Amino acid sequence: MKNKRLAVTLFSLMVLASRPAAGDELDAVDRFFGQCATTRHVRVHQERNPLDLHAVLYTSSNLMELEVLRLMDWMLDVPIPGARLRLIERSLNAMQAAYVRAARNRPMLQRVGELFDALQLRQLSLGDAAATYTGATGGVSLGSGTMVRIDKLINWTQSLVGDINELLGWPATAFGAIGRRQGLIRWRGPGQVVDGAQKVVTLAFHGASVMVTRAVEYGVAGTERGVETVLNAGRPARHASTTVFVELPVEMARAHAGWILQRRRRIYLGTRQELQRLTHAELFHPRTLHPRPRGPRPAWWSLDRLPSVPARLVLVTDARTFASAPPAFRPYVVPAAWVLSDEPIDNLGSGP
């Protein structure tokens, strides 16, 4: 009984030792691409890099959205230890509460408060301040809140003109229309025209803002791609990331022999055992080997060189060539380790 258990244990250890580990598969892939160029491509667009053009653009735009009063409040709180005091914010809240109590039943004071609300002084950002400065000095620039202020000021002006119109029309209608508030001019057309113009201008401004934002985004992306193209002009792509391995039934390979023949210079078609003895450099760029192989280049695409054709074949090519491959090939794409390792290919999976 003990001898039988010992035999089973030894057999299990032999089976485990004969199976390749994950590191063996990686070593097989490294061996296959070991003679290829290892120069990495330069990537300009890096999302996690704070110096990325997109990151600089978004950071700059976000900084311009900082509110001036909130920034001043923060600067006052920095040297003071403890909880935030927010002196400016609390002072403004106290002034607003006092104004609300004083403006009750006082229309003129209410209009003054509406004017300050239209100006949105509490929401004034760095971008709005820059727009105000450039406008005052003869420049043309709009902050993100400038259009909102213009729209609110127009509404406030309409309300003020309506109050003046009612005030002027009161003596003429005081005796003929008691209890009715009518203005000197009863036609509402001008107000409706102004409202319509406001809506059109607002929609046009938002549409233009979206178009400008997208144009800037596409411009930055195009600039990054152009810089990457220039910097990587003399850097060959890493073959390990551009090589495609396909496990095909022999019938499918023969059915599409025409496509393989047209692209034979960039295709290897053979067996897994043969591929494990070769390298990417021997198959596709033998001129980079030292010493260079002599004699004609083998017909790696032809099945005539094989002593016997198995039921399943391995096709190797680059991603650009595979982009024009028949759609029937795509379900049979496999990882490189599956065909370069010693594990039997039937146990690792297959196409449908």
KOLLO-458965 format. One record per residue (C-alpha): z, y, x. Coordinates in Angstrom, 2 decimals, always signed. Example, Ala and Ser with C-alpha at 12.3 -4.5 7.8 and 13.67 -1.06 7.14 Angstrom:
% KOLLO-458965
<atom><pz>+7.80</pz><py>-4.50</py><px>+12.30</px></atom>
<atom><pz>+7.14</pz><py>-1.06</py><px>+13.67</px></atom>
% end
This chain:
% KOLLO-458965
<atom><pz>+0.00</pz><py>+0.00</py><px>+0.00</px></atom>
<atom><pz>+0.92</pz><py>+2.38</py><px>+2.80</px></atom>
<atom><pz>-2.31</pz><py>+1.57</py><px>+4.64</px></atom>
<atom><pz>-4.34</pz><py>+2.37</py><px>+1.53</px></atom>
<atom><pz>-2.63</pz><py>+5.76</py><px>+1.11</px></atom>
<atom><pz>-3.19</pz><py>+6.50</py><px>+4.79</px></atom>
<atom><pz>-6.89</pz><py>+5.67</py><px>+4.44</px></atom>
<atom><pz>-7.24</pz><py>+7.94</py><px>+1.39</px></atom>
<atom><pz>-5.50</pz><py>+10.78</py><px>+3.22</px></atom>
<atom><pz>-7.74</pz><py>+10.43</py><px>+6.27</px></atom>
<atom><pz>-10.85</pz><py>+10.33</py><px>+4.07</px></atom>
<atom><pz>-9.76</pz><py>+13.52</py><px>+2.27</px></atom>
<atom><pz>-9.19</pz><py>+15.29</py><px>+5.57</px></atom>
<atom><pz>-12.64</pz><py>+14.24</py><px>+6.76</px></atom>
<atom><pz>-14.24</pz><py>+15.60</py><px>+3.57</px></atom>
<atom><pz>-12.40</pz><py>+18.91</py><px>+3.88</px></atom>
<atom><pz>-13.32</pz><py>+19.22</py><px>+7.54</px></atom>
<atom><pz>-16.99</pz><py>+18.55</py><px>+6.79</px></atom>
<atom><pz>-17.18</pz><py>+21.36</py><px>+4.20</px></atom>
<atom><pz>-18.12</pz><py>+24.76</py><px>+5.67</px></atom>
<atom><pz>-15.67</pz><py>+27.60</py><px>+5.25</px></atom>
<atom><pz>-16.57</pz><py>+31.08</py><px>+4.02</px></atom>
<atom><pz>-16.51</pz><py>+32.27</py><px>+7.60</px></atom>
<atom><pz>-19.15</pz><py>+29.68</py><px>+8.52</px></atom>
<atom><pz>-21.46</pz><py>+31.07</py><px>+5.83</px></atom>
<atom><pz>-20.97</pz><py>+34.58</py><px>+7.17</px></atom>
<atom><pz>-21.61</pz><py>+33.34</py><px>+10.71</px></atom>
<atom><pz>-24.87</pz><py>+31.79</py><px>+9.53</px></atom>
<atom><pz>-25.99</pz><py>+35.08</py><px>+8.00</px></atom>
<atom><pz>-25.00</pz><py>+37.00</py><px>+11.13</px></atom>
<atom><pz>-26.92</pz><py>+34.52</py><px>+13.28</px></atom>
<atom><pz>-30.04</pz><py>+34.88</py><px>+11.12</px></atom>
<atom><pz>-30.01</pz><py>+38.71</py><px>+11.40</px></atom>
<atom><pz>-28.45</pz><py>+38.81</py><px>+14.85</px></atom>
<atom><pz>-31.66</pz><py>+39.87</py><px>+16.64</px></atom>
<atom><pz>-32.46</pz><py>+42.68</py><px>+14.18</px></atom>
<atom><pz>-31.72</pz><py>+46.36</py><px>+14.68</px></atom>
<atom><pz>-28.19</pz><py>+47.31</py><px>+13.67</px></atom>
<atom><pz>-28.63</pz><py>+51.10</py><px>+13.52</px></atom>
<atom><pz>-27.06</pz><py>+52.40</py><px>+10.35</px></atom>
<atom><pz>-28.75</pz><py>+54.92</py><px>+8.13</px></atom>
<atom><pz>-27.31</pz><py>+58.40</py><px>+7.90</px></atom>
<atom><pz>-26.09</pz><py>+59.22</py><px>+4.39</px></atom>
<atom><pz>-25.86</pz><py>+62.90</py><px>+3.55</px></atom>
<atom><pz>-24.56</pz><py>+62.50</py><px>+0.00</px></atom>
<atom><pz>-21.02</pz><py>+61.12</py><px>+0.20</px></atom>
<atom><pz>-18.92</pz><py>+61.60</py><px>-2.91</px></atom>
<atom><pz>-15.58</pz><py>+61.27</py><px>-1.10</px></atom>
<atom><pz>-16.47</pz><py>+63.70</py><px>+1.66</px></atom>
<atom><pz>-15.09</pz><py>+67.21</py><px>+0.92</px></atom>
<atom><pz>-17.97</pz><py>+68.71</py><px>+2.95</px></atom>
<atom><pz>-20.62</pz><py>+67.09</py><px>+0.75</px></atom>
<atom><pz>-23.03</pz><py>+69.64</py><px>-0.75</px></atom>
<atom><pz>-22.12</pz><py>+68.56</py><px>-4.29</px></atom>
<atom><pz>-18.41</pz><py>+68.80</py><px>-3.52</px></atom>
<atom><pz>-18.81</pz><py>+72.26</py><px>-1.97</px></atom>
<atom><pz>-20.85</pz><py>+73.41</py><px>-4.96</px></atom>
<atom><pz>-18.36</pz><py>+72.13</py><px>-7.54</px></atom>
<atom><pz>-15.36</pz><py>+73.40</py><px>-5.55</px></atom>
<atom><pz>-16.88</pz><py>+76.87</py><px>-5.30</px></atom>
<atom><pz>-17.66</pz><py>+76.99</py><px>-9.01</px></atom>
<atom><pz>-14.16</pz><py>+75.79</py><px>-9.88</px></atom>
<atom><pz>-12.58</pz><py>+78.40</py><px>-7.64</px></atom>
<atom><pz>-14.53</pz><py>+81.10</py><px>-9.44</px></atom>
<atom><pz>-13.01</pz><py>+79.89</py><px>-12.72</px></atom>
<atom><pz>-9.45</pz><py>+80.60</py><px>-11.56</px></atom>
<atom><pz>-7.79</pz><py>+83.22</py><px>-13.76</px></atom>
<atom><pz>-6.74</pz><py>+86.33</py><px>-11.85</px></atom>
<atom><pz>-3.40</pz><py>+86.80</py><px>-13.63</px></atom>
<atom><pz>-2.52</pz><py>+83.11</py><px>-13.33</px></atom>
<atom><pz>-3.39</pz><py>+83.24</py><px>-9.62</px></atom>
<atom><pz>-1.18</pz><py>+86.31</py><px>-9.16</px></atom>
<atom><pz>+1.63</pz><py>+84.54</py><px>-11.01</px></atom>
<atom><pz>+1.26</pz><py>+81.56</py><px>-8.70</px></atom>
<atom><pz>+1.33</pz><py>+83.80</py><px>-5.60</px></atom>
<atom><pz>+4.56</pz><py>+85.40</py><px>-6.84</px></atom>
<atom><pz>+6.15</pz><py>+81.98</py><px>-7.47</px></atom>
<atom><pz>+5.25</pz><py>+80.48</py><px>-4.06</px></atom>
<atom><pz>+7.91</pz><py>+82.28</py><px>-1.95</px></atom>
<atom><pz>+10.60</pz><py>+81.84</py><px>-4.61</px></atom>
<atom><pz>+12.34</pz><py>+78.43</py><px>-4.51</px></atom>
<atom><pz>+13.16</pz><py>+76.49</py><px>-7.63</px></atom>
<atom><pz>+11.37</pz><py>+76.32</py><px>-10.95</px></atom>
<atom><pz>+8.33</pz><py>+78.49</py><px>-11.60</px></atom>
<atom><pz>+9.22</pz><py>+81.92</py><px>-13.02</px></atom>
<atom><pz>+5.77</pz><py>+82.94</py><px>-14.28</px></atom>
<atom><pz>+6.80</pz><py>+86.57</py><px>-14.44</px></atom>
<atom><pz>+3.41</pz><py>+87.96</py><px>-15.45</px></atom>
<atom><pz>+2.83</pz><py>+85.35</py><px>-18.15</px></atom>
<atom><pz>+6.27</pz><py>+85.87</py><px>-19.66</px></atom>
<atom><pz>+5.87</pz><py>+89.65</py><px>-19.58</px></atom>
<atom><pz>+2.54</pz><py>+89.44</py><px>-21.36</px></atom>
<atom><pz>+3.99</pz><py>+87.08</py><px>-23.99</px></atom>
<atom><pz>+6.85</pz><py>+89.52</py><px>-24.63</px></atom>
<atom><pz>+4.41</pz><py>+92.43</py><px>-24.95</px></atom>
<atom><pz>+2.25</pz><py>+90.47</py><px>-27.36</px></atom>
<atom><pz>+5.22</pz><py>+89.52</py><px>-29.54</px></atom>
<atom><pz>+6.35</pz><py>+93.19</py><px>-29.65</px></atom>
<atom><pz>+2.85</pz><py>+94.30</py><px>-30.55</px></atom>
<atom><pz>+2.57</pz><py>+91.77</py><px>-33.41</px></atom>
<atom><pz>+5.78</pz><py>+93.12</py><px>-34.94</px></atom>
<atom><pz>+4.66</pz><py>+96.76</py><px>-34.55</px></atom>
<atom><pz>+1.13</pz><py>+96.21</py><px>-35.88</px></atom>
<atom><pz>+2.16</pz><py>+94.79</py><px>-39.25</px></atom>
<atom><pz>+0.62</pz><py>+96.86</py><px>-42.07</px></atom>
<atom><pz>-0.93</pz><py>+99.21</py><px>-39.52</px></atom>
<atom><pz>-4.72</pz><py>+98.74</py><px>-39.48</px></atom>
<atom><pz>-5.34</pz><py>+101.09</py><px>-36.57</px></atom>
<atom><pz>-2.91</pz><py>+99.23</py><px>-34.32</px></atom>
<atom><pz>-4.51</pz><py>+95.96</py><px>-35.39</px></atom>
<atom><pz>-7.91</pz><py>+97.25</py><px>-34.28</px></atom>
<atom><pz>-6.42</pz><py>+98.21</py><px>-30.88</px></atom>
<atom><pz>-5.01</pz><py>+94.71</py><px>-30.52</px></atom>
<atom><pz>-8.38</pz><py>+93.23</py><px>-31.45</px></atom>
<atom><pz>-9.97</pz><py>+95.33</py><px>-28.73</px></atom>
<atom><pz>-7.65</pz><py>+93.88</py><px>-26.09</px></atom>
<atom><pz>-8.33</pz><py>+90.42</py><px>-27.51</px></atom>
<atom><pz>-12.08</pz><py>+91.03</py><px>-27.21</px></atom>
<atom><pz>-11.69</pz><py>+92.14</py><px>-23.59</px></atom>
<atom><pz>-9.75</pz><py>+88.91</py><px>-22.84</px></atom>
<atom><pz>-7.92</pz><py>+90.44</py><px>-19.94</px></atom>
<atom><pz>-5.56</pz><py>+87.47</py><px>-19.69</px></atom>
<atom><pz>-8.52</pz><py>+85.11</py><px>-19.24</px></atom>
<atom><pz>-10.23</pz><py>+87.25</py><px>-16.59</px></atom>
<atom><pz>-11.39</pz><py>+84.90</py><px>-13.82</px></atom>
<atom><pz>-12.57</pz><py>+85.54</py><px>-10.28</px></atom>
<atom><pz>-16.14</pz><py>+85.03</py><px>-11.41</px></atom>
<atom><pz>-15.72</pz><py>+87.57</py><px>-14.22</px></atom>
<atom><pz>-14.17</pz><py>+90.06</py><px>-11.82</px></atom>
<atom><pz>-17.10</pz><py>+89.61</py><px>-9.44</px></atom>
<atom><pz>-19.51</pz><py>+90.13</py><px>-12.34</px></atom>
<atom><pz>-17.70</pz><py>+93.33</py><px>-13.35</px></atom>
<atom><pz>-17.81</pz><py>+94.63</py><px>-9.78</px></atom>
<atom><pz>-21.51</pz><py>+93.88</py><px>-9.26</px></atom>
<atom><pz>-22.34</pz><py>+95.42</py><px>-12.65</px></atom>
<atom><pz>-20.42</pz><py>+98.59</py><px>-11.79</px></atom>
<atom><pz>-22.21</pz><py>+98.90</py><px>-8.43</px></atom>
<atom><pz>-25.68</pz><py>+98.37</py><px>-9.89</px></atom>
<atom><pz>-26.03</pz><py>+94.63</py><px>-9.39</px></atom>
<atom><pz>-26.83</pz><py>+91.95</py><px>-11.96</px></atom>
<atom><pz>-24.36</pz><py>+89.08</py><px>-12.30</px></atom>
<atom><pz>-22.64</pz><py>+87.33</py><px>-15.18</px></atom>
<atom><pz>-19.36</pz><py>+85.47</py><px>-15.03</px></atom>
<atom><pz>-18.64</pz><py>+82.50</py><px>-17.27</px></atom>
<atom><pz>-16.56</pz><py>+84.68</py><px>-19.65</px></atom>
<atom><pz>-18.76</pz><py>+87.76</py><px>-19.62</px></atom>
<atom><pz>-20.96</pz><py>+86.63</py><px>-22.52</px></atom>
<atom><pz>-17.86</pz><py>+85.73</py><px>-24.54</px></atom>
<atom><pz>-16.47</pz><py>+89.22</py><px>-24.00</px></atom>
<atom><pz>-19.78</pz><py>+90.84</py><px>-24.95</px></atom>
<atom><pz>-19.92</pz><py>+88.79</py><px>-28.15</px></atom>
<atom><pz>-16.33</pz><py>+89.66</py><px>-29.06</px></atom>
<atom><pz>-16.87</pz><py>+93.35</py><px>-28.29</px></atom>
<atom><pz>-19.91</pz><py>+93.42</py><px>-30.58</px></atom>
<atom><pz>-17.83</pz><py>+91.86</py><px>-33.37</px></atom>
<atom><pz>-15.06</pz><py>+94.38</py><px>-32.74</px></atom>
<atom><pz>-17.57</pz><py>+97.25</py><px>-32.82</px></atom>
<atom><pz>-18.94</pz><py>+95.98</py><px>-36.13</px></atom>
<atom><pz>-15.43</pz><py>+95.87</py><px>-37.59</px></atom>
<atom><pz>-14.71</pz><py>+99.40</py><px>-36.33</px></atom>
<atom><pz>-18.00</pz><py>+100.73</py><px>-37.75</px></atom>
<atom><pz>-17.12</pz><py>+99.06</py><px>-41.06</px></atom>
<atom><pz>-13.75</pz><py>+100.81</py><px>-41.08</px></atom>
<atom><pz>-15.39</pz><py>+104.17</py><px>-40.41</px></atom>
<atom><pz>-17.99</pz><py>+103.48</py><px>-43.09</px></atom>
<atom><pz>-15.26</pz><py>+102.72</py><px>-45.64</px></atom>
<atom><pz>-13.32</pz><py>+105.83</py><px>-44.58</px></atom>
<atom><pz>-16.37</pz><py>+108.04</py><px>-45.03</px></atom>
<atom><pz>-17.29</pz><py>+106.45</py><px>-48.33</px></atom>
<atom><pz>-13.83</pz><py>+106.65</py><px>-49.87</px></atom>
<atom><pz>-14.08</pz><py>+110.26</py><px>-51.20</px></atom>
<atom><pz>-17.41</pz><py>+109.50</py><px>-52.90</px></atom>
<atom><pz>-16.17</pz><py>+106.38</py><px>-54.65</px></atom>
<atom><pz>-12.53</pz><py>+107.24</py><px>-55.23</px></atom>
<atom><pz>-13.07</pz><py>+108.38</py><px>-58.81</px></atom>
<atom><pz>-15.98</pz><py>+106.14</py><px>-59.82</px></atom>
<atom><pz>-14.73</pz><py>+102.82</py><px>-58.43</px></atom>
<atom><pz>-10.97</pz><py>+102.73</py><px>-58.45</px></atom>
<atom><pz>-9.59</pz><py>+99.70</py><px>-56.63</px></atom>
<atom><pz>-12.90</pz><py>+98.87</py><px>-54.95</px></atom>
<atom><pz>-13.43</pz><py>+99.39</py><px>-51.22</px></atom>
<atom><pz>-17.01</pz><py>+100.53</py><px>-50.73</px></atom>
<atom><pz>-18.52</pz><py>+102.27</py><px>-47.74</px></atom>
<atom><pz>-20.79</pz><py>+105.21</py><px>-47.50</px></atom>
<atom><pz>-23.67</pz><py>+102.86</py><px>-46.64</px></atom>
<atom><pz>-23.69</pz><py>+99.77</py><px>-48.89</px></atom>
<atom><pz>-26.60</pz><py>+97.97</py><px>-47.23</px></atom>
<atom><pz>-25.47</pz><py>+94.91</py><px>-45.24</px></atom>
<atom><pz>-28.77</pz><py>+94.40</py><px>-43.50</px></atom>
<atom><pz>-27.88</pz><py>+95.95</py><px>-40.12</px></atom>
<atom><pz>-24.77</pz><py>+93.78</py><px>-39.80</px></atom>
<atom><pz>-26.71</pz><py>+90.63</py><px>-40.60</px></atom>
<atom><pz>-29.40</pz><py>+91.57</py><px>-38.08</px></atom>
<atom><pz>-26.76</pz><py>+92.09</py><px>-35.38</px></atom>
<atom><pz>-25.12</pz><py>+88.75</py><px>-36.23</px></atom>
<atom><pz>-28.46</pz><py>+86.97</py><px>-35.99</px></atom>
<atom><pz>-29.26</pz><py>+88.64</py><px>-32.68</px></atom>
<atom><pz>-25.85</pz><py>+87.62</py><px>-31.33</px></atom>
<atom><pz>-26.47</pz><py>+84.01</py><px>-32.27</px></atom>
<atom><pz>-29.92</pz><py>+83.98</py><px>-30.66</px></atom>
<atom><pz>-28.67</pz><py>+85.60</py><px>-27.46</px></atom>
<atom><pz>-25.69</pz><py>+83.24</py><px>-27.24</px></atom>
<atom><pz>-27.86</pz><py>+80.14</py><px>-27.71</px></atom>
<atom><pz>-30.39</pz><py>+81.45</py><px>-25.20</px></atom>
<atom><pz>-27.65</pz><py>+82.15</py><px>-22.66</px></atom>
<atom><pz>-26.16</pz><py>+78.66</py><px>-23.03</px></atom>
<atom><pz>-29.61</pz><py>+77.08</py><px>-22.75</px></atom>
<atom><pz>-30.42</pz><py>+79.09</py><px>-19.65</px></atom>
<atom><pz>-27.04</pz><py>+78.17</py><px>-18.14</px></atom>
<atom><pz>-27.74</pz><py>+74.46</py><px>-18.66</px></atom>
<atom><pz>-31.21</pz><py>+74.81</py><px>-17.15</px></atom>
<atom><pz>-29.88</pz><py>+76.70</py><px>-14.14</px></atom>
<atom><pz>-27.11</pz><py>+74.14</py><px>-13.64</px></atom>
<atom><pz>-29.56</pz><py>+71.25</py><px>-13.75</px></atom>
<atom><pz>-31.98</pz><py>+73.06</py><px>-11.45</px></atom>
<atom><pz>-29.19</pz><py>+73.61</py><px>-8.91</px></atom>
<atom><pz>-28.11</pz><py>+69.98</py><px>-9.23</px></atom>
<atom><pz>-31.64</pz><py>+68.67</py><px>-8.73</px></atom>
<atom><pz>-32.17</pz><py>+71.12</py><px>-5.89</px></atom>
<atom><pz>-29.06</pz><py>+69.95</py><px>-4.06</px></atom>
<atom><pz>-29.97</pz><py>+66.28</py><px>-4.63</px></atom>
<atom><pz>-33.52</pz><py>+66.90</py><px>-3.39</px></atom>
<atom><pz>-32.23</pz><py>+68.72</py><px>-0.33</px></atom>
<atom><pz>-29.91</pz><py>+65.82</py><px>+0.50</px></atom>
<atom><pz>-32.72</pz><py>+63.29</py><px>+0.11</px></atom>
<atom><pz>-35.00</pz><py>+65.39</py><px>+2.31</px></atom>
<atom><pz>-32.37</pz><py>+65.71</py><px>+5.02</px></atom>
<atom><pz>-31.71</pz><py>+61.95</py><px>+4.87</px></atom>
<atom><pz>-35.44</pz><py>+61.27</py><px>+5.23</px></atom>
<atom><pz>-35.68</pz><py>+63.49</py><px>+8.29</px></atom>
<atom><pz>-32.54</pz><py>+62.12</py><px>+9.95</px></atom>
<atom><pz>-33.51</pz><py>+58.49</py><px>+9.28</px></atom>
<atom><pz>-37.16</pz><py>+58.85</py><px>+10.26</px></atom>
<atom><pz>-36.59</pz><py>+56.99</py><px>+13.52</px></atom>
<atom><pz>-33.91</pz><py>+54.64</py><px>+12.23</px></atom>
<atom><pz>-35.14</pz><py>+51.28</py><px>+10.93</px></atom>
<atom><pz>-33.51</pz><py>+49.99</py><px>+7.77</px></atom>
<atom><pz>-30.98</pz><py>+47.19</py><px>+8.17</px></atom>
<atom><pz>-32.82</pz><py>+43.99</py><px>+7.37</px></atom>
<atom><pz>-29.69</pz><py>+42.31</py><px>+6.03</px></atom>
<atom><pz>-29.64</pz><py>+44.79</py><px>+3.14</px></atom>
<atom><pz>-33.38</pz><py>+44.70</py><px>+2.39</px></atom>
<atom><pz>-34.14</pz><py>+40.97</py><px>+2.64</px></atom>
<atom><pz>-34.48</pz><py>+38.86</py><px>-0.52</px></atom>
<atom><pz>-33.91</pz><py>+35.08</py><px>-0.64</px></atom>
<atom><pz>-35.43</pz><py>+33.07</py><px>-3.49</px></atom>
<atom><pz>-34.97</pz><py>+29.37</py><px>-4.25</px></atom>
<atom><pz>-38.10</pz><py>+28.20</py><px>-6.08</px></atom>
<atom><pz>-39.34</pz><py>+24.94</py><px>-7.55</px></atom>
<atom><pz>-42.42</pz><py>+23.82</py><px>-5.66</px></atom>
<atom><pz>-44.49</pz><py>+23.92</py><px>-8.86</px></atom>
<atom><pz>-43.76</pz><py>+27.62</py><px>-9.34</px></atom>
<atom><pz>-44.62</pz><py>+28.43</py><px>-5.74</px></atom>
<atom><pz>-47.98</pz><py>+26.67</py><px>-6.09</px></atom>
<atom><pz>-48.65</pz><py>+28.37</py><px>-9.43</px></atom>
<atom><pz>-48.34</pz><py>+31.76</py><px>-7.75</px></atom>
<atom><pz>-50.03</pz><py>+30.84</py><px>-4.48</px></atom>
<atom><pz>-52.44</pz><py>+33.76</py><px>-4.87</px></atom>
<atom><pz>-49.64</pz><py>+36.35</py><px>-4.82</px></atom>
<atom><pz>-48.06</pz><py>+34.64</py><px>-1.79</px></atom>
<atom><pz>-51.39</pz><py>+34.53</py><px>+0.05</px></atom>
<atom><pz>-52.05</pz><py>+38.25</py><px>-0.51</px></atom>
<atom><pz>-48.68</pz><py>+39.13</py><px>+1.04</px></atom>
<atom><pz>-48.50</pz><py>+36.33</py><px>+3.60</px></atom>
<atom><pz>-47.65</pz><py>+38.67</py><px>+6.50</px></atom>
<atom><pz>-44.34</pz><py>+39.56</py><px>+4.82</px></atom>
<atom><pz>-43.40</pz><py>+36.17</py><px>+3.32</px></atom>
<atom><pz>-41.75</pz><py>+33.02</py><px>+4.57</px></atom>
<atom><pz>-42.05</pz><py>+29.88</py><px>+2.45</px></atom>
<atom><pz>-40.37</pz><py>+26.70</py><px>+3.63</px></atom>
<atom><pz>-37.30</pz><py>+24.52</py><px>+3.51</px></atom>
<atom><pz>-33.64</pz><py>+25.34</py><px>+3.92</px></atom>
<atom><pz>-33.34</pz><py>+23.09</py><px>+6.97</px></atom>
<atom><pz>-36.21</pz><py>+24.85</py><px>+8.75</px></atom>
<atom><pz>-34.92</pz><py>+28.31</py><px>+7.84</px></atom>
<atom><pz>-31.52</pz><py>+27.55</py><px>+9.37</px></atom>
<atom><pz>-33.19</pz><py>+27.03</py><px>+12.74</px></atom>
<atom><pz>-35.06</pz><py>+30.35</py><px>+12.61</px></atom>
<atom><pz>-34.11</pz><py>+34.02</py><px>+12.69</px></atom>
<atom><pz>-35.38</pz><py>+37.06</py><px>+10.85</px></atom>
<atom><pz>-36.88</pz><py>+38.41</py><px>+14.06</px></atom>
<atom><pz>-38.88</pz><py>+35.22</py><px>+14.68</px></atom>
<atom><pz>-40.28</pz><py>+35.33</py><px>+11.15</px></atom>
<atom><pz>-41.12</pz><py>+38.99</py><px>+10.61</px></atom>
<atom><pz>-40.92</pz><py>+41.01</py><px>+13.84</px></atom>
<atom><pz>-41.42</pz><py>+38.67</py><px>+16.83</px></atom>
<atom><pz>-42.65</pz><py>+41.54</py><px>+19.01</px></atom>
<atom><pz>-39.08</pz><py>+42.81</py><px>+19.30</px></atom>
<atom><pz>-37.92</pz><py>+39.57</py><px>+20.93</px></atom>
<atom><pz>-37.34</pz><py>+39.30</py><px>+24.65</px></atom>
<atom><pz>-39.21</pz><py>+37.46</py><px>+25.93</px></atom>
<atom><pz>-41.99</pz><py>+37.67</py><px>+23.37</px></atom>
<atom><pz>-43.25</pz><py>+34.34</py><px>+21.99</px></atom>
<atom><pz>-46.68</pz><py>+33.33</py><px>+23.21</px></atom>
<atom><pz>-49.50</pz><py>+31.92</py><px>+21.17</px></atom>
<atom><pz>-50.59</pz><py>+32.67</py><px>+17.62</px></atom>
<atom><pz>-48.04</pz><py>+33.46</py><px>+14.97</px></atom>
<atom><pz>-47.16</pz><py>+30.43</py><px>+12.81</px></atom>
<atom><pz>-48.36</pz><py>+30.44</py><px>+9.20</px></atom>
<atom><pz>-44.89</pz><py>+30.79</py><px>+7.70</px></atom>
<atom><pz>-46.36</pz><py>+31.18</py><px>+4.20</px></atom>
<atom><pz>-48.33</pz><py>+27.94</py><px>+4.21</px></atom>
<atom><pz>-46.97</pz><py>+24.61</py><px>+3.06</px></atom>
<atom><pz>-49.50</pz><py>+22.72</py><px>+5.19</px></atom>
<atom><pz>-47.26</pz><py>+23.01</py><px>+8.25</px></atom>
<atom><pz>-44.50</pz><py>+20.98</py><px>+6.55</px></atom>
<atom><pz>-44.56</pz><py>+17.21</py><px>+7.11</px></atom>
<atom><pz>-43.28</pz><py>+16.71</py><px>+3.56</px></atom>
<atom><pz>-42.90</pz><py>+19.21</py><px>+0.73</px></atom>
<atom><pz>-39.52</pz><py>+19.04</py><px>-1.04</px></atom>
<atom><pz>-38.94</pz><py>+19.70</py><px>-4.72</px></atom>
<atom><pz>-37.35</pz><py>+23.08</py><px>-4.01</px></atom>
<atom><pz>-38.51</pz><py>+25.70</py><px>-1.53</px></atom>
<atom><pz>-36.99</pz><py>+28.85</py><px>-0.07</px></atom>
<atom><pz>-38.98</pz><py>+32.08</py><px>-0.14</px></atom>
<atom><pz>-37.88</pz><py>+35.00</py><px>+2.06</px></atom>
<atom><pz>-39.36</pz><py>+38.50</py><px>+1.90</px></atom>
<atom><pz>-38.33</pz><py>+42.15</py><px>+1.85</px></atom>
<atom><pz>-37.24</pz><py>+44.10</py><px>-1.21</px></atom>
<atom><pz>-40.39</pz><py>+46.24</py><px>-1.33</px></atom>
<atom><pz>-42.66</pz><py>+43.20</py><px>-1.39</px></atom>
<atom><pz>-40.45</pz><py>+41.42</py><px>-3.93</px></atom>
<atom><pz>-40.73</pz><py>+44.42</py><px>-6.27</px></atom>
<atom><pz>-44.30</pz><py>+43.28</py><px>-7.02</px></atom>
<atom><pz>-43.36</pz><py>+39.60</py><px>-7.35</px></atom>
<atom><pz>-44.06</pz><py>+37.70</py><px>-10.58</px></atom>
<atom><pz>-41.24</pz><py>+38.14</py><px>-13.12</px></atom>
<atom><pz>-40.71</pz><py>+34.36</py><px>-13.08</px></atom>
<atom><pz>-39.32</pz><py>+34.62</py><px>-9.55</px></atom>
<atom><pz>-36.42</pz><py>+36.92</py><px>-10.41</px></atom>
<atom><pz>-34.03</pz><py>+34.35</py><px>-11.99</px></atom>
<atom><pz>-34.20</pz><py>+32.32</py><px>-8.76</px></atom>
<atom><pz>-32.88</pz><py>+34.98</py><px>-6.38</px></atom>
<atom><pz>-29.86</pz><py>+33.66</py><px>-4.43</px></atom>
<atom><pz>-27.48</pz><py>+35.11</py><px>-1.82</px></atom>
<atom><pz>-28.40</pz><py>+34.68</py><px>+1.83</px></atom>
<atom><pz>-25.35</pz><py>+32.48</py><px>+2.52</px></atom>
<atom><pz>-26.54</pz><py>+29.93</py><px>-0.04</px></atom>
<atom><pz>-29.66</pz><py>+29.05</py><px>+1.92</px></atom>
<atom><pz>-28.43</pz><py>+29.76</py><px>+5.45</px></atom>
<atom><pz>-25.24</pz><py>+27.69</py><px>+5.28</px></atom>
<atom><pz>-24.88</pz><py>+23.93</py><px>+5.58</px></atom>
<atom><pz>-23.75</pz><py>+23.46</py><px>+1.97</px></atom>
<atom><pz>-26.38</pz><py>+21.53</py><px>-0.02</px></atom>
<atom><pz>-28.37</pz><py>+23.96</py><px>-2.09</px></atom>
<atom><pz>-28.19</pz><py>+21.80</py><px>-5.25</px></atom>
<atom><pz>-24.38</pz><py>+22.10</py><px>-5.26</px></atom>
<atom><pz>-24.41</pz><py>+25.90</py><px>-5.01</px></atom>
<atom><pz>-26.53</pz><py>+26.60</py><px>-8.04</px></atom>
<atom><pz>-30.11</pz><py>+26.95</py><px>-9.02</px></atom>
<atom><pz>-32.38</pz><py>+28.79</py><px>-11.36</px></atom>
<atom><pz>-32.64</pz><py>+28.03</py><px>-15.05</px></atom>
% end
